Amino acid sequence: MFEGHDIECTTHNDWVLPNSELPALRATWFPGSSNGRLDVQAFVREGVTIEECFAGIGEDEVGLNDALTNFTVNSFHVLLAALWNQNDKTQVTTEDWGIGGRRYTAFIGNFGTRGSEGVTADIPADLFAQVENVIKLDSLMGELHWFRFFFCNVAGQRTFEALKDNETWESGIRCLEGIQWADSMGYYSVRLFVVLRSS
C-alpha cells in the first residue's frame, strides 16, 4: 500500500517502516468462522500509538481483504497524509483549525459507509458540522490527536461510538446521539476518521 504511493519501506519484526524510520505501521488479523477483525497500529513515537480496528466479512482471505478495504477507505489515506505527508486530495480534506489557542492542521477522511444489500447508508446533512464543532469545543493540549466516529443501524437498533486518542469519548457519543439518523430495517453504518496535527 505504501509502495503504491512511491514510499519505500523496510520491516522490523511485524512493523512496516516507511522511509525506514518512524512512524511505523502494523496490522494483525483475527479470523473468525464467517468474519474477522483487523487491528491496525501506527506507532508515532514512544507513548503515542494510533489504534484502529476494522471488521472483515467473509472467511479466511476473503474476510482479510474486506477488512483491508475497510481500512483503506476509512483511515489509511488520513494516516498517510497526517504522518507521512502524502495527501490524496480525493481521499483527505485538510483544514486549518484553531482550538484552545493552538493551531492544528485537520486531516479529514471521507465518510466510510457500509450497508446490507439494497440498503443505502444515510449521511445526515449536518453530520460533519456537528463533529467539527464538538472537536473544537474540546480541550486539546497535545501535538497530535485523533478521533473516530461510528454510527450503525441494524433493523432500527442504533450503535454510537466515538473515540478520542483511542479512548471512549463521551462528548463525541452525545454529539452522534443528537443527530437525526434515518432508520432502516436492514444494516448500514457511517464512519469518520480525523487526525489533528499541531501546525
Number of C-alpha atoms within 10 A of each C-alpha: 8 16 9 7 11 10 14 12 14 12 14 9 6 11 16 20 20 19 14 14 11 15 18 23 20 16 17 13 19 15 19 14 10 12 18 22 20 22 17 21 16 20 18 15 10 6 7 13 17 19 17 18 17 20 21 27 20 18 16 17 12 15 24 24 16 21 24 21 15 20 21 16 18 25 26 21 24 28 25 17 21 22 18 16 10 16 19 13 11 9 19 23 16 18 12 14 17 14 15 12 9 13 15 20 17 24 24 25 25 18 17 19 20 15 17 13 9 8 13 15 21 15 18 12 10 10 15 14 9 16 17 14 11 16 19 14 11 12 10 16 12 10 12 19 19 19 22 22 21 20 20 22 21 16 12 13 12 15 14 15 18 23 19 18 16 15 11 14 16 13 16 23 19 14 18 22 15 10 13 12 17 12 17 16 12 16 21 23 21 19 21 20 24 26 25 24 18 16 13
